[in-house]
Amino acid sequence: MSKLGLLAQIEAKPEYADKVEALLRDALQLAQQEDHTVAWFAFKLGDTTFGVFDTFDDEQGRQAHLQGRIAAALTEAAGTMLSEAPGIRPVDVLAVKLP
């Protein structure tokens, strides 16, 4: 079971909501290439509010993800497409149910 995670909340500017959604959908391909990312979820909470939740087996994997291509894409988007910097919080995973 993965023990560590990250929870990110992303707030898009209204005129860029579709582009942020597309960026997150496309980021799945990047997540699939990350050896240390066990599970990765992108989701939509509202018209302009999105999120990402991912899990890792160890701190090394979590740090590698934070320095990877998805984080870089979000950082690049923050200047134009986001209304504020993404709120990224480390979490401890307590229990998991997966297929």
N, C-alpha and C positions, 0 to 999 in steps of 0.2 A: 504494500500500500504506500502510495506517495504520502509524505509527511509534511511537505512544505508547499506553499502556494503563493500566488500573487493575485490581487484583486485590483483592477484598474477601472476607474470611472472616467469616461471621456465625454465632454460636452462640446458638440459641434456648433459653429455659427449656423443659424437657420439656412442660409443660402448655400452652405456646404454639407448639409446633412447627408444628401445622396452620395457625395464623394467620400465622406467618412465611412458610410456603410459599405461602399464598394472597396475601400482600402482594407477594412476589417475582413470582408469576405475573401479578398485576395491574399490576406496575410495567412490564411490557413495553409497555403502551399509552403510558406516560410516556416511555420510551426512544425509542419510534417518533416522538415529537413533538420530540425533541432534534435539531436540525439538525447539530450537530457530533459527535454520537455515531455513529460509522461502524458498529460492530458491538456487540451487547450480548447477553450470555449469563447466565442465572441457572441455578444447578445445586444439586443436593443431594448431599452427601458421606456423610451418615449420618442417623440418626433426628432429630438436633437440629442438625446442622451443614450450613450452606448457603454458597453463594458466588456472587459476581457477577464476571464478567470483561467489560470493555468496552474498545473501542479508539477512538482519535481521531487526526486528521491533524496536530494541533498542540497546543501547551500551552494555548492559549486555549480550545480545545474541551474539554480535560480539566478545566480550572479551572471552566468553565461548568457541566460535569456535576457537579462536586463541590459547587457552590452551587445545584444544581437541586432539583427536586421529589422525585426518588428519594432523594437524600441526606437531604433534610428528613424524608421518611417513615421512613427507617432511624433517624435521630436521635431522632425522636419515639417509635419503637418500643423504642429501647434502654432507656428507663426502666422499662418494664414487661415486655416480651416477650423481651428478650435477656438472657443471663446475663452479658454483658460488652459493652463498646462494640465495634462492628465493627472488625476489623483491616483497614485499607485501605492498600495499598502501590502506589506508582506503578511501572510496569514499562516497559521498552523492548521493543518488538516486533521480533524478529529475522527472522521468516519467517512467511508466511501462505499457507494453501491454503483457498480458498472456492469454492463452486460458480460 
